[in-house]
Amino acid sequence: MTAAVLPADETPPAFYDLDEHAHPQGHSTMLGFWIYLMSDCLIFAILFACYAVLGGNYAAGPAPKDLFDLKLIALNTAMLLFSSLTYGLAMLSMQANRLRATQGWLLVTGAFGLAFLGIELYEFHHLIEIGATPQRSAFLSAFFTLVGTHGLHVTFGIIWLVTLVVQLGRHGLVAANRRRVACLSLFWHFLDVIWIGVFTFVYLMGMLR
């Protein structure tokens, strides 16, 4: 059996496009980031549902009224709300092409985020010190898991924020960095909304039980 030979003036059909396509900076879609945020919504929805089921099981241990300091939690909430405000100012500065102001407001946002984490760690340390550990009751297990998961998200958000400030310093307000600032804005405000739910559902309603 012999292989078929094409005439000299004919070329084989092209099955693959081997040419490299251009990928301009800033043209990436935000669809993937929105999908990530929706998956995060599902995670927190599950955690809220678990707390709704387990939040009243104290196992003869301390209840929210015995543990929570609403003044401290209100201060913590204010730190996160202020951080959302300063992030909004960073976005306005970016739209005005003011690089230094954008970086400055992002750093202020990170400072408020660190203050939030510091107060949360203080609360956790105090609870553990008085014996209100996650293994003490189902209520405390659900509480530490929900609030701790939110705190972990804030921690990663601050790391992302610092990385973004460095990238802005190196490359300026290019299209890719603008998109990254916008994505982090969505993430940061999302965490703010989740915390309002935690503050209302866990702390305020817990004090009313």
N, C-alpha and C positions, 0 to 999 in steps of 0.2 A: 504494500500500500504506500503510495507516495503522497506527500503533503501538497496541498493546493498552492500554487504560486500566483500571486497577484501580478497583473500587468504593471509595467514600469511606470505608467502614468496614473496609476491608482494608488491611493494611500489607505491604510487600514482605518476603520471607523474609530472615533475617539469615544471611549467608554468612561474615562475619568478626566476631571478637570484638575490638572496639576498646578495651575497657576495660583500663586499665593494671593489671597484677598487682603485688602487693606483693612485695618481695624483702628480707625481714628480714636484718639482719647476722648472720653466723655460720651461716646455713642453706645455704650453698653446699656442694655435694657435694665430697668429696675424691677422687672417681673420676678426675678429670682429673689430679690430682697423682700418683696411683698409676700411671696410664698413662705419665706422664713418667718416673717412676722405673724402670719396666720398660724404657722405651726407652733410658735411661741404662745399665741392665744389659746390654742388647744391645751398646751402644757399647763398654763395657769388656770384654765377652766377646770381641768381635772383636779388640780391642787385645791381650788376653791370648793369643788364638790366634795373632796375628801374631808376638808375642814368642816363643811356643813354637816356631814354625817358624824364625824368624830369629835367635833368641837365641844360637845356637851358631856363627854365621857371623862370625868375627872379622876376616877378610881380612888375616891375618898381623899384626893389630893387637893392642891390649891386651885382655885378658879380664877378667871380673869380679874375679878374684883380684888383678889388678894395679890395680884402680880403686877398689873399694868399701872403705869404712871402717865395719865393722859397729858399732863403738862409737858413731859419729856417727849411724848409721841407727837404732840402738836408742834413742838419745836422742830422735831425731825421732819415732819411733813412740810413745815415752812422752808426748810433747807432745800428740799426737792422741788418745791414750787418756785422758789427763787432761781434755782438752776435752770428750770424751763424758761423763765423770763430772760435770763442772761443768754441762753442759747438762741432765743428769738432775736435778741439784739445782735448776736453773732451773724445770724442769717441776714439781717438788714445791712450789716456792715459788708458782708460778702456781696450782696446785690449792688452796693455802692462802690464796689471795687476797692475797698479799704482793707488791705491785707493785715496791717498791724492791729487794727481795731478788731478784725475777725479773730486773730490769734489771741488777743487780749481777753475778749469776751468768752472764748472757748476755755481759756485757763481759769477765768472766774467761775465758769460753769463746773469745771473739774474740782475747784476748791469747795464749792457747795456740795458736790457729790461726795467728796472726802469727808466733809462734816457730817453728812447723812450717814455714811458708813461708820464713822467714829461713834456716833450716838447709838447706832444699832448694835455695834460690837459691845459697847458699854452695857446696853440692856441685856444682851445675851450673857455677858459675864456676870452681871448681877443675878440673873435668874439661876444660872448654874451654881453660883456661890451659895444661894439659899436652898439648893436642892431641887429646884424646878428644872430638871434635866429632861431631854426628849424621852427617855425610857420611863419617866415617872408616871405618865398617863397617855392615853390616846390623844387627848386634847393637846398636850405639850408636844407630842410627836408631830401632829398635824401643824401646829403653830410654827415650830422650828423649821419644818420642811418648807412651808409656804413663804414665810418671811425670809428664811435663809436663801431660798431660790431667787427671790427678788433681789436680795443683797448681792448675790453672786452675779446677777445680770448687771447691776450697777457697777460692780468691780470691773467687769469686762468692758463696760461702756466707757469707764474712765481710762482704761488702757488704750482703747480705740481712740479716744479723744486726744490723748497725749501723742500717740502715733500720728494722728492727723495734723496736729500742730507742727510736728517736725516736718511732715511732708509739705505743708504749706510754706514753711520756711525755706525748703529746698527748691520747690518747683513753682511756688506762687499760686495764684488763683486760676490755674488752668482748668479746662473743662472737666477733666477727670477728678480733680480735687473738689470742684464745686459739687459734682455728683456725690462724692463721698461725704461731704458736709451735709448734704440733703438727706442721705441715707441715715447718717448718725442722728440727725434731727428727728426723723421718724422714730428711730429706736428709743431715743431719750424721752420723747413725749409719750411714747407707748409705756415706758416704765413709770412715768408720772401717773398716767391713767390707772395702771395696775395698782400703784400704791394708794391712790384714792380709794380703790375698792378694798384693799387690805385695811386701811385706816377705818373705813366705815363698817365693813363686815366683821373684821376680827376684833378691833379695839373698841369702837363705839358700841356695837351691838353686844360685844362680850361684856361690857360693863353694865348693860341693861339686863343681863340674864339673872 
